[in-house]
Amino acid sequence: MPSINKNHFIILKGGTTMALNRSTLSEQIYEILRNDILTQKIPCGEKLTLNTLKERFQVSSTPIRDALTRLEKDGLLQYYSNIGVNVIDLNAKDLKELFTFMGDLDALAIRYASDYPQQQEVRRALIQNLEETQKYLNTSDIRQWRSCSDGLHLVFYQYCDNSRLCSSALQMRSQITIYSNRYEREVENREKVFEEHQKIASAFLNGDIEGAVKKMQSHLQDSLAQALCLL
């Protein structure tokens, strides 16, 4: 993992350095912390202190505060009065609400995407996503698999032509990724996810929009069951 020194340089592999301006520094800290949370190197419920983060990144408090503010907007951190900031820690009720609501948002995205004027673009994007996802199905590159797996859902948002729907879904997807990163480490679970994605895409490509909606919502409920097993 890259590190940042007090002179605002990022240390790359091989020992080379690249100077960072303040906005880039904040972005770099944000990306490192976000990845650590999503992969649970920083576990759910853990408290993050400004002093600890300043010591880790060897920078002033300003870029760290900026990064923490963005992570809170992503729904990955929670601020508590007189306590500080903690990584989110969801219980069973939270997960049920999260995955059910995400299924409803994905359903809306599918319906809106079905009205996109250039349907050939949507169809091409879905097919390309399935082809790309399959390449990483049985590999150890979990990060690339997760990117492709998320991509199936994001195709519908890309073509839903509704920025407010996309904004609402962004926070939900970040929270879900914490759990999907864990249960999709198992090849058997990845195969099930990919099979469900194929069924969703097939229904959409065949013009069965409500069938695709139902399959998407069922897919999110299956994912919920996997997430609950991790509590």
VOGU-3710 file (C-alpha; in Angstrom, 3 decimals, decimal comma):
1> mpsinknhfi> 0,000/0,000/0,000  1,402/3,424/-0,894  2,375/5,760/1,920  2,526/9,531/2,151  5,329/11,427/3,852  5,265/14,770/5,612  6,621/16,589/2,550  3,446/15,673/0,666  5,038/13,093/-1,577  3,503/9,715/-2,329
11> ilkggttmal> 6,040/6,904/-2,215  5,500/4,552/-5,135  6,768/1,035/-5,779  10,487/1,042/-6,389  11,026/4,005/-4,111  10,162/6,715/-6,630  8,179/9,715/-5,427  5,588/12,037/-6,880  4,745/15,444/-5,445  1,127/16,011/-4,496
21> nrstlseqiy> -0,801/19,231/-4,170  -3,283/19,605/-1,320  -6,352/18,437/-3,255  -4,475/15,422/-4,618  -3,181/14,623/-1,150  -6,685/14,624/0,275  -7,857/12,446/-2,616  -5,038/9,975/-2,016  -5,823/9,669/1,695  -9,505/9,254/0,870
31> eilrndiltq> -8,807/6,438/-1,600  -6,484/4,610/0,826  -8,932/4,815/3,735  -11,911/3,935/1,553  -10,157/0,831/0,241  -9,114/-0,145/3,780  -12,728/0,086/4,951  -14,217/-1,723/1,964  -11,713/-4,566/2,322  -12,031/-4,474/6,138
41> kipcgekltl> -8,382/-3,787/6,817  -10,084/-1,166/8,977  -13,008/-3,173/10,428  -16,570/-2,070/11,006  -17,008/-0,190/14,280  -13,359/0,848/14,594  -12,715/4,362/15,864  -10,532/6,635/13,751  -8,686/9,420/15,516  -7,121/12,449/13,913
51> ntlkerfqvs> -3,848/11,917/15,782  -3,542/8,317/14,647  -4,211/9,244/11,035  -1,774/12,177/11,173  0,883/9,797/12,446  0,083/7,243/9,754  0,131/9,640/6,798  2,569/12,196/8,229  0,483/15,149/7,073  -1,465/17,991/8,654
61> stpirdaltr> -5,060/17,590/9,811  -6,626/19,495/6,877  -6,370/16,832/4,119  -7,330/14,146/6,634  -10,464/16,033/7,680  -11,355/16,497/4,012  -10,980/12,781/3,392  -13,062/11,872/6,459  -15,829/14,234/5,375  -16,006/12,495/1,998
71> lekdgllqyy> -16,082/9,073/3,636  -18,964/10,180/5,838  -20,866/11,300/2,744  -20,168/7,866/1,245  -21,916/6,361/4,251  -18,758/4,610/5,451  -18,162/6,686/8,599  -20,351/7,980/11,414  -19,629/10,981/13,640  -20,600/10,838/17,312
81> snigvnvidl> -20,718/13,883/19,570  -17,808/13,979/22,032  -16,601/10,583/20,782  -15,185/11,012/17,301  -15,590/9,124/14,070  -16,196/5,403/13,652  -16,430/3,084/10,685  -20,089/2,132/10,226  -21,210/-1,006/12,040  -24,498/-2,389/10,730
91> nakdlkelft> -26,772/-4,821/12,558  -29,235/-7,299/11,043  -32,035/-4,725/10,800  -29,691/-2,274/9,075  -28,668/-4,908/6,533  -32,255/-5,891/5,764  -33,175/-2,260/5,159  -30,022/-1,657/3,112  -30,301/-4,616/0,737  -34,076/-4,280/0,294
101> fmgdldalai> -33,785/-0,575/-0,483  -30,899/-1,245/-2,866  -33,056/-3,794/-4,666  -35,776/-1,159/-5,084  -33,277/1,398/-6,407  -31,807/-1,121/-8,851  -35,345/-1,952/-9,990  -35,983/1,704/-10,770  -32,687/1,934/-12,641  -33,660/-1,065/-14,781
111> ryasdypqqq> -37,041/0,447/-15,631  -35,532/3,845/-16,465  -32,738/2,264/-18,513  -35,336/0,381/-20,551  -36,554/3,782/-21,798  -33,113/4,953/-22,895  -33,385/5,973/-26,577  -30,307/4,094/-27,809  -31,086/0,633/-26,484  -28,298/-0,922/-28,538
121> evrraliqnl> -25,822/0,881/-26,268  -27,411/-0,597/-23,143  -27,453/-4,078/-24,679  -23,815/-3,805/-25,751  -22,758/-2,636/-22,279  -24,547/-5,538/-20,559  -23,016/-8,135/-22,881  -19,545/-6,640/-22,532  -19,896/-6,611/-18,747  -20,818/-10,306/-18,608
131> eetqkylnts> -17,911/-11,214/-20,864  -15,471/-9,202/-18,769  -16,835/-10,500/-15,449  -16,494/-14,116/-16,553  -12,750/-13,613/-17,113  -12,264/-13,022/-13,374  -14,782/-15,571/-12,103  -12,228/-18,204/-11,072  -9,167/-16,030/-10,524  -7,594/-14,680/-7,351
141> dirqwrscsd> -8,043/-11,079/-8,531  -10,947/-10,301/-6,220  -10,636/-6,568/-6,698  -11,104/-6,814/-10,455  -13,915/-9,313/-10,003  -15,709/-6,923/-7,649  -15,300/-4,063/-10,116  -16,838/-6,126/-12,908  -19,558/-7,530/-10,660  -20,580/-4,046/-9,517
151> glhlvfyqyc> -20,435/-3,015/-13,163  -23,533/-5,038/-14,039  -25,596/-2,954/-11,636  -23,912/0,254/-12,732  -24,810/-0,313/-16,392  -28,456/0,302/-15,526  -27,569/3,473/-13,608  -25,377/4,669/-16,443  -28,340/4,575/-18,812  -31,163/5,455/-16,417
161> dnsrlcssal> -30,706/9,167/-17,181  -31,606/10,192/-13,629  -28,826/11,831/-11,618  -30,835/11,843/-8,383  -31,391/8,112/-8,543  -27,667/7,583/-9,164  -26,760/9,820/-6,222  -29,133/7,959/-3,892  -27,659/4,602/-4,904  -24,014/5,619/-4,503
171> qmrsqitiys> -23,993/5,579/-0,700  -25,905/2,299/-0,546  -23,483/0,569/-2,883  -20,479/1,590/-0,770  -21,998/0,014/2,333  -22,965/-3,162/0,482  -19,431/-3,518/-0,881  -18,085/-4,008/2,658  -20,022/-7,269/2,849  -19,814/-8,431/-0,767
181> nryerevenr> -16,019/-8,100/-0,621  -16,080/-10,737/2,116  -18,582/-13,333/0,942  -17,505/-13,155/-2,702  -14,013/-14,328/-1,799  -15,438/-17,836/-2,150  -15,562/-19,044/-5,773  -18,873/-20,797/-5,112  -20,474/-17,509/-4,088  -19,011/-15,695/-7,098
191> ekvfeehqki> -20,444/-18,340/-9,404  -23,894/-17,863/-7,871  -23,664/-14,083/-8,253  -22,584/-14,410/-11,877  -25,419/-16,840/-12,633  -27,924/-14,388/-11,177  -26,391/-11,541/-13,183  -26,760/-13,601/-16,353  -30,452/-14,153/-15,643  -31,031/-10,442/-14,976
201> asaflngdie> -29,255/-9,420/-18,173  -30,990/-12,131/-20,230  -34,437/-10,977/-19,111  -33,588/-7,358/-19,962  -32,112/-8,271/-23,356  -35,239/-10,275/-24,178  -37,447/-7,290/-23,370  -38,817/-8,775/-20,145  -38,219/-5,678/-18,032  -40,423/-6,685/-15,099
211> gavkkmqshl> -38,773/-10,107/-15,141  -35,372/-8,405/-14,892  -36,700/-6,288/-12,012  -37,904/-9,337/-10,077  -34,646/-11,189/-10,680  -32,651/-8,165/-9,490  -34,664/-7,875/-6,292  -34,308/-11,624/-5,695  -30,557/-11,273/-6,300  -30,308/-8,592/-3,605
221> qdslaqalcl> -32,228/-10,796/-1,174  -29,798/-13,649/-1,824  -26,937/-11,230/-1,185  -28,642/-10,158/2,023  -28,690/-13,761/3,253  -24,947/-14,005/2,606  -24,288/-10,703/4,419  -26,309/-11,764/7,467  -24,114/-14,853/7,805  -21,143/-12,542/8,354
231> l> -22,578/-10,892/11,480
//
